[in-house]
Amino acid sequence: MTRGEHPETAAEPIAWLNGCFLPATELALPVGDAGFVLGATVTEQLRTFRGKLFQPEAHARRLAESLAITGIELADVCGPAGKPGGLTLTHLFAAADTVASRNTAAGPDGGDVGVVVFLTPGDLAAQHEGHGGSPRAAIHSFPLAFRLWHTAYQTGVALRRVRVRQVPDACWPVRLKCRSRMHYYLADREAAAAEPGSRAILEEADGAICETSTANVIAVHNGVLSPPSHALEGVSLAFARKLAVEAGLSWQPRQLLAADLATADEVLLSSTPSCLLPATRFDGLPVGHGTPGPVYRRLLAAWSEAVGLDIASQAVQMAISAA
């Protein structure tokens, strides 16, 4: 296919950049873009179920907040003619829907995909002779890596405390969804060195539990579900809260410390790709009985019913077909 404002029929995956659809293999940003040089990128990662984007409105609302925090203006993104094209969230997520539906069909076995929407401030003036550029907006997709977590629905995952701390609000507010994530990378390296295959649990400077590098955390004590009161509220976390309330479960955000995870009956992890996973080990010791618990199973079943497929079974089947 060729670049254009409307996607052509093609078997190859497509992407979108500044108002134009293009072959996914041609999506590129200059190395002097502030998103590359500084990590100054706001982003949303979505996934599909049966080729349809999951919770796009919620992702759009969160992206709008991130844009407001960073001062990146959608309307300043230049369109195909090289001039500001009046881009809106409606236009952006309509393009994301097109990328999702086209690339789901183009992927192996028509499997569901992850879809990334991101924006940068554009060219960094310091690397372009003092001339900054207009913001850039892009959308791309990728096959979900089911093989990374398909066994975790039944066995759970391990969490480890690390020395790396969460970025404080003095640097940027917790509600900003951005790509400046070196602390995540370092935290997961430290966790894996202590226990292969484990994930880092990030704490704030005062020891309050925040999140993992890829998921929100929920501690379960006596049937009460408690996510940290100070953490980026993921779209999947909000959906888990909805399912919990509908199931008559108590949802009480509060400050969590390491002791709260160590003594929890269950620890749950919510994230876009895998939806909901149990954490069955914390700092080398079992969480609860060391197996996925009843609250987790109840919520995962409700989630599967809501999206019209068995989430765990899909992951297993896709992991096998990709092997």
Number of C-alpha atoms within 10 A of each C-alpha: 14 13 18 14 16 14 20 14 9 13 12 14 21 27 27 28 28 22 24 17 24 21 18 19 11 13 15 9 16 12 12 17 25 24 25 18 13 13 15 18 24 25 23 21 19 23 25 23 17 17 20 17 22 17 15 20 14 15 19 17 12 20 22 18 15 21 20 13 15 16 10 21 19 22 14 16 27 21 19 15 9 10 11 16 16 13 18 14 15 11 12 20 18 13 23 24 19 20 26 31 18 22 29 25 18 16 16 13 11 15 20 29 27 21 25 19 23 21 25 27 23 23 24 22 14 11 14 12 8 10 10 17 16 20 22 26 24 23 28 23 25 17 16 19 16 20 17 11 19 23 16 20 22 15 16 23 24 25 27 23 22 19 14 20 20 24 18 11 11 7 7 13 14 17 16 20 22 21 17 15 12 9 15 21 12 16 24 24 17 20 23 16 11 15 15 11 12 22 26 27 30 26 22 18 13 8 14 19 27 25 23 23 18 16 25 24 29 28 25 25 16 9 14 16 23 22 26 21 15 17 19 17 19 21 25 24 22 13 16 23 21 13 19 19 12 11 12 8 16 16 18 16 15 14 16 21 16 17 9 16 24 18 16 18 23 29 32 25 25 23 20 21 21 22 20 25 27 28 31 26 23 24 20 14 13 18 25 21 11 18 17 24 20 12 20 20 16 13 19 22 16 18 19 15 12 11 14 11 14 15 20 22 13 15 24 17 13 19 18 12 12 12 6
